[in-house]
């Protein structure tokens, strides 16, 4: 692909994250050698790729970091993205750019830890640290939320609150069937999220497809040009905080670092 005005070409990789099979999981575009691309050029490339995120691997601007990643949706730069981080580190290892180790990744939310390893088959394994979520009640009528999702107010789980953390709105649904029936009005959703000062809506339920899972979710971010994201790594911090706060999952002791759970996403999109 032409690098928007300069001579030469730009190599772009497309990686399906959170899956072992092609054409499933969540696709991200990865640029390992962006050179001196401007922010405007990065956004144009993201629009051209037309995936939920395109990631650009850059040298760090802070001496406290080892590398820097910027993520762009087709509409804007975002502060944090999980699946495109997994895709970037995976691609960088396969391309021989990074070896196993612990990295300090600079991004717009700060410096986060990323661990890169190989599994028993020699394939890359990426573990990414996320900011700790701080939950707050969201004072908005549930009928408005239900309306933008294309469901009924009774389809929301009245035992649990609608809350926010960072840019996320967390909406509890009454069951898996509700998630399958969601038919969003994306314009109305974008307006509601903008009114609330939020960027994304996560709808979740503890009813799952597989018995060993803790939660099933769908994520919508129309203000960022993403109607629905197939699998959202960066949502797992907020979702984990919500599940723990409302005792829907519990650590295996007093130490929260021991907490582990499985989340499901993408089924409603065939991903």
Secondary structure, 3 states (H helix, E strand, C coil): CEECCEEEECCCEEEEECCCCCCCCEEEEEECCCCCCCHHHHHHHHHHHCCCEEEEEECCCCCCCCEEEEEECCCCEECCCCHHHHHHHHHHHHCCCCCCEEEEEEECCEEEEEEEEECCCCCEEEEECCCCCCCEECCCCHHHHHHHHCCCHHHECCCCCCEEECCEEEEEECCHHHHHHCCCCHHHHHHHHHHHCCCEEEEEECCCCCCCCCEEEEEEEHHHCEEEECCCCCHHHHHHHHHHHCCCCCCCCCCHHHCCCCEECCHHHCC
